[in-house]
Structures are given as structure tokens and as C-alpha cells.
Amino acid sequence: MGILYDDVVIIRPSEREGDPSVITVNCPDKTGLGCDLCRIILFFGLSIVRGDVSTDGKWCYIVFWVVGKSTTRWALLKKRLAGACPSFSSASGISFYRPDPQPPKPPDVFLLTFCCYDRRGLLHDVTGVLCELELTIKKVKVSTTPDGKVMDLFFITDTRELLHTKKRQEDTCSRLKDVMGDAIISCDIAMVGPEITACSQTSSFLPSAITEDTFNLEMPNELPSGIVTSDSVSVTMDNSLSPAHTLVQIVCQDHKGLLYDIMRTLKDYNIQISYGRFSIKERGNCEIDLFIVQADGKKIVDPSKQNALSSRLRMELFRPVRVAVVGRGPDTELLVANPVEISGKGRPLVFYDITLALKMLNTCIFSAEIGRHMIGDREWEVYRVLLDEGDGLSVPRNKIAERVWKMLMGWE
């Protein structure tokens, strides 16, 4: 027996404004499936306001209640969610799901070279087009010339796996030209090999003060100026309520991607969720109950393992992204960092939110880089944005950090 392909993901859009839409996923289970689904939902700009997860270790049933954009492309979202589930094969003309025989190959990387005249909000508009077209930014180098021209180098991958075709490349450049108008000078897309990607690596140097503060995995006594976060994050573990599972109870303030942050942490620790419930109460307070087991199917009884997992969860929910605005000689640099999943995936829409916050502050970008850095035993995706101060930075540094932080947390 199996389940029809069209029934793996069922989406029921809300009938009234303000009501949540309901996403139901019914498919074979795999460790980290919840993380993959939450990441896709976050990429589509939706917020999960309630969730239920149930699995017997082989088959899972997941329901998410989501709110967000009225322009959500539900058919495309369904396709992406179904693609995250174990693959399917055909039997007697009907498609059924089966476990993945082997991991997928890494996607091809393309270099988008984009030259245009500079203006405020330019980088955010370009980033918005790439997100709309499901082109994922892996690396970026942006520089401004003295005569007011901007040269953008975007290393991107294509979720649709069509960027090698002439039509997809032409459609991408055409969409950029529609947004940029007469400001665009040239647009070119070409596939690149690993040797080109390696040559494009961003600087591996990060000031020690930044690495010590920004990437500290301990709960800080105080946060950088301008950064505010939820008052408290409570994570408790209990082995007395279930003979086979460890109960993890989390109480915290809601933020953009909250459930994703929980799921990616559990995925990195190779933890399986047998049953879970998530809900948002009054004033954005969230309550999460998760019945979990280790990869060997047993509950977590080792106190050191309990402490390690609970500490990591608290830190990831307290500061899911790191934001700092620092001096770089006479210039001002914005740094944003988020941890990379062990699978190699970064957090969705970070660069989009950064550029939107700066656009709203009427602050121009002189140059920008996205790179990955190993800090301790973890890999981080680091966004370095050199701000164009012109006659002097009109917005105080702490206000820039605060605005970017709130945008990333969904508190704007």
C-alpha cells in the first residue's frame, strides 16, 4: 500500500482574511523532515502559528497552520514541500513514495554578472527578483565604482534546475530589466566550475573581537548595542512522563522561523520527533511540547547530553542570528551571521531582510559579501555589508543594528 502523490501534501488556503491556511503532509518519515519542511515554508514568507507532528518512525503526519502573504503561490509551495518528502516511484501507473536510494547531487552553480547605475534600494530589488524566481544566493560580491556604477557578482543555484537553459537565463535577465529599467547596463549568466567558485572566496579574516562576541555559543550577559530579544527562553526535559520518549518543553517569544530553528537544531543532533505540538498564545508567547528519541530509538538519559541539547536550543532561540555594526577603519560595516545546518543549508531570506531594512533606513550599500567561515566546530554564513556613508552616516549604528535585527526576527 502507498499514498497517492497528490495526497502527500494537501493545502487548504484560508477562506477569510486573517484566518490561517492549513498545510497537511502525510508521507514516510525521515530524520530532519520537519526541518526541511519548515525551511521551505519560511522561504515562501509564511509564519507557522500552530503545528502538530506525529510519527511512528516510519510514517509521519504533519499539520501546519500558517499565515502570511496573500500572493503566496500555493501550487508551487505544494510542489516544493512534496519534493522534500522521500521520493516516489511508479507502480501500475500510480505514484507511490519510497525512501531515497541515495542523497541528491549538489546543484550546479551559476555566476550572474550584473552591472547598472547605482540608486538607493538597488540591492534589495535585485535580491527580491532572485527570490521570486527561486534562485538561491550562495555567494555575492557587490562593489560600487567612483562614477556611480555597481558591479554585482551573484553565485546562485536554481531550485527549478533550469538555469542551464537559454530560456531560463533570458527570463531571469528580462525580469531584472523590468525592475531596473534604464538603470541596467548589462546582465550575463554562465555556469561556473568549482575552481571559479574557489577563487571567489570571501576574505577568511574576521576581527577577533567580532568572532568572540558575535559567534559566542554561551548565553551572553548583555547583547550588542541596539539588539533586543525575548525576555526569556525556557527549555526543560522530562523522562518521567513517557516510558519510551524524552519530553522537551519550550516556552519562548515567537520570532520569524522559530519552528525552523528548533527543527534544525534537533536535526543537527540527529534527534527524532515522535510527537510534537506547537502553538502561539497571547502576546506572541509560544509553547512547544516535543516527545523525542535519539537515533538509536532510545530516550535521552545521559545528563551531559540533556544539558548540551537544552543549552543549544536556548541559545538558538535566544539569538538565532547574530547582528553587529562595527567600525572598519573610517568606514562602518554591518555583520550578520547565521549557523549553517550540518546538511550545508543556510537560513532563507537573510540577505533579503538585510537589504530591506537598509532600504527602509534610506542607507546605501557600498559593498557586500556573503561567505562561510568555520568558527570553532561550527560553520557560519556571514554577511558583510560596508555602508555608504557619503557625507556621514545619518543613522546611528545602534539604530541600524536594531532595525536589521527586528527585520530578521519578524518584529517589524
N, C-alpha and C positions, 0 to 999 in steps of 0.2 A: 504494500500500500504506500501511497505517497500523497502529496498535495499538489493541486494544480498550480502552475506557475503564476497565474493571475491572482491566486488567492494567498500567495506568500505575504504580500504587502497589500493591505486594504486601507485606503484613506477616505475618511468622511469629512469633507470640509464643513465648517460651521455654517449654519443656516441663518443665524442672526449675528449682527455686528457685536463684537465683544465676547462672544462665546468661543470656546476653544474648538479647534479641529481635532479629530481623533485619528491616530495612526496605529494600526494593528499589524504586528509582524508575527507570523506563525511558520516556523521553519526548524530544521535541525540546529542544534546548539553547537557553539564552539567558544573557547575561551577568548574573551575580548570582543565578542559580537556586540554587546551593549555599547562599548566604547566606540566602535566603528559606526554604529547607527547614530549615536549622539553627535558624533563629529559631523556627519552628513547633515543632520538637522540644524546644527549650528552654522554650517556653511551656507545653508539656504536662508539664514537670517531669522530663524524661528526660535522661540523660547519654550522650553518644556515646563509646564505649570503643574503637571501631575504625571506619575508613571507607575506602572505595575509590571513586574517581571516574575515569571515562573518557569522553571525548567526541571526536568528530571535528569539532566546531564546529557541527554541525547536529543531531546526535542524541547524547544522553548516557545513560550507565548508571551509576547511583549505588547503593552498598550501605552502609548504616549498621548497626552493631551497637550496640544501646542497652540501658541498664539504668535502673531507676527504680521508680516506683510499681506496686504490684500492682493498683491500682484504675484504671490507665490505660484510657481509653475508646478502644480501638483503632479501632473503626469511625469514630469522629469524627476521630481523628488521620489516618486514611487519607483521609477526605473533605477535610480541610484541606490535606494535602500535595498531593493531586491538584489542588486549587484553585489552588495556587501554580505549577503547571505551565502551559505555554501552553494556551489554551482549546481546546475541541473543537467540531466541527460534525457534523451528521448526514449520512451518505451511505448510501442504500439501507437505512435503518433501523439502521445500526451507527454508533456514535460514534467519530470519529477526531479526533486532535489536529492543530491548525494554529496558526501564530503569531498572537499577539494583534494585531487590527487597530488598536487604539488603547488608551492607558492607561485604567484604570478611573477613574470619577469619585470624588472624595473622599467618604468616608462621612458620613452625617448625624450631627450631634452632638446629644446629649440631656443635659438637666440633671436629675440625680437629687438631689432635696432630701430630706434625711433628718434627722429630729430625734428624739433619745432621751435617756434619762438616762445619765450617764457611768459607766463602770466600766473596770477595767484590761483591756487587750486588745481593747477595743471596735473600734478602727480596723482591727486585723488581722482580726477576724472578719468585718467588713463587706467588706474587701478580698478575703478568701477567697471569699465568696459571689459577688462580681462576677467573679473569675477563673473560678470554677466555671461560671458562666453565659456565659462568653466575652464579657464586657463589658469593653472596654478603657478604662482610665482615661487621659484626655488631660490633664485638669487637676483639681485638688482644692483646696478651701478648707475647713479644719476649724477651728472655734472653740468654746471652752468658756465658758459663762456663769457668773457668780458663784454661781448657785443649783444648779450641778451638771448642767446640761443641755448637750448637744452639738448643734451645728448643722453638718451636713456638706453641702457642695455638691460633687457629683461631675459633671464634664463627661465624658461617656462616649460611646463608639461601640459598635455591636453587630456582632460578627463574623457573626452569623446574619442580619443585616439585617431583623429583625422587631420592633425596639423601637417602631416607629411603631404597632404593633397593640395594641389594648386587652388582649388575652390575654397577650402577652409582658410588658407593663407590670405586669399583675396578678400574673403568675407571679413576676416579679422582687421585687415588694414582699412577696408571700407568703413567698418564700424568706428574705428578710431578717427578716420577723416570726418565722419558725420559729427562726431563730438567736438573735434578740434577745429573744424572749419578751415579758414585760410591760414591759421597758425602753423599747420603741419608743413614740413619741408620734405621729409622722406620717411618711408616705412618699409622695412625689409624683414623677412622671416626665413631662417635657414636652420636645418638640423645640425647639431654640433656633437662631436665625439667627446669622450671623457678627457682627452688631452686639452681641449679648449676649455672645458669646464674647470679643469685643474688650474689652468693658467689664470682663470678669472677669480681665483680665491681671494676673499677679502683679507685685510690685514689680520694676522693672528694676535696682534698686540692689543691687550686691554689693560688700562692702568690698574695697578694693584688695588687702589682704593675702591675702584668700581667693582672688581671681582670679589673683593672681601665683603662689600656691603650688598651689592645687587644680587649676588648668587649665593649668599649665605643660606644654608638649609635649616638653620635654627630659627625658632620664633624670636623675632627681634624685640628688644626693649623699647625701641622707638623706630618710627618709619621716616624715610626721607621727607624733607620739607614739601608740603603740598599733597602728600599721599594720605588719604583717609581710608579706612577699611571697616569691616563689620566689627562690632564691639567684642564678639567672642565666637569661637568655634569649639563646639563640644563634640568629642569623639569618645564613645565608651564601647567596651567589648564585654560580652557576657557568654559564658559557656554553660550556664545552668538552665537555660530555658529550652534548649533543644539537645536531644541525645546525639545528634549527628552533625550539627552546624554550630558555628560561632555567630552570635548576633552582634552586628555592628550598628550602633545608633548614633546618628549625626544630627546635630542641631546647629544651624548657622543662618547667616543672612544670604538671601538669594543674590546671584550675580549672573551675568551672561556666561553660559557654558558651564554652570555649576555641576550638572549631572555628568557632563563630559569629563570634567576634572576628576570627579570621583571614579568614574569608569576607567579612565586612562591610568589612574594610579593603581587600581586593582589589576588591570591588565598587565602593567609593568611588573607587578608582584606575582603574576600567574595565579591570581585568585579567581575562583569561580563563584558566581552568584546563583544560588538555588531558588531563592525567593527574595523579592525586594519591593518596597513601596516608597514612593516619593510624593510629597505634597507641599504646597506653599500655603502658609497660614496668614494671619493678619500681619500687616506692616512688613511683608516680604520675608518673614521668618520661615525657614524650611525645616522639615522633619523628614529624615530618611532612615528606614529600617532595612537592613540587609542581612540575610542569612547566607553565610559564605562557607566555603571549604577550600582547602589547599589543592594543589594539582593532584595529590595522591588521594583525594576524596575525603580527607580527614579534617576535623576542626583544628583551629589554631590553639594549642595548649601551651606552647613554649612562651613564657613571659617576655623574653627578649624579642621574639618575632611579633608578639602583640604590640609591644612598645614601638618597634620600628615602623609597623604599618600605621598605627594610630598617630604617631608623630608626623609621618609623611603626609597623611590625609589632612591633619590640621594645618600643616604648612602650605599644602597645595590649595586649600580652600581659603586660607588667610591671605596669601599672596600668589594667586595663580599666574600672574605676570609680574614682571619687575620693571619699574619705571624710574629713571633718573635723568635729571638735567644738570649737566656739568660744564665747567669751563674747559676749553681746549685751546690753550694759549689765549689769544684775544677773542676767540670765537666761542659760540655756545653750541653744545651738542646734546641732542636728545637720544637717550639709550633706552630701548625696550627689549626685554628678553623673556622668552618662554621656554620651558623644558620641552625637549623633543621626546616623543614616545620611543620606546625600545624598537618598535617596528620601523622607525625612521620618519614618521609623520609629525609635522609641526601643527601648531594651533591655527585654525582657519581665520581668515579675515583680519589678522592683526595689522598688517600694513594698510589695509583699507580704513580701519578705525583710526590709526595714527594720522594718516593724511587727511581724514575728515575732521578730526579735532583741530589740526593745524589750520585747515581751511577756514573753520569757524572762528578761529582766533585771528584770522587775517595775517597769518605768519607764513612767510615764504620759505621754501626749502632750497638751499644752495646745492647740497649733495646728499646722497643717501646710499647706504649699502645694507645688504642682508647677507649674513654669513652664519656659519655654525662653528661653535667653539666647545672644546672639551674642558669643563671646569670640574675638577675633582673626578668623580666617576660618572658624571652625567654630561650629556650633550645638550647644548642650549642653542636656540635660534636667536640671534642677536640682530636687532635693527639699530643702525647708527645713522642719525639724521643730523646733518650740520645745517643750522638755521641761518637764513639770510638776514643779517641784522641791519643792512642798509645804513641809515643814519643813526642806528642804535636800536636795540631790541626794545620795542614799546611794551611788550607783555612781560611781567616779572617771571623769572624762572620757575618759582613755586606754582604760579598760576598755570604755566604750560604743563608742568608735571601733573597737576591736579586735573586739568581738562582731559589730558590724554588718558590718565588712569580711569576717570569716570566713564569715558567713552568705551574703553576696553572692558570695563566691568558692567556696561549696560545701564549705568546710573544717570546718563544724560537724558 
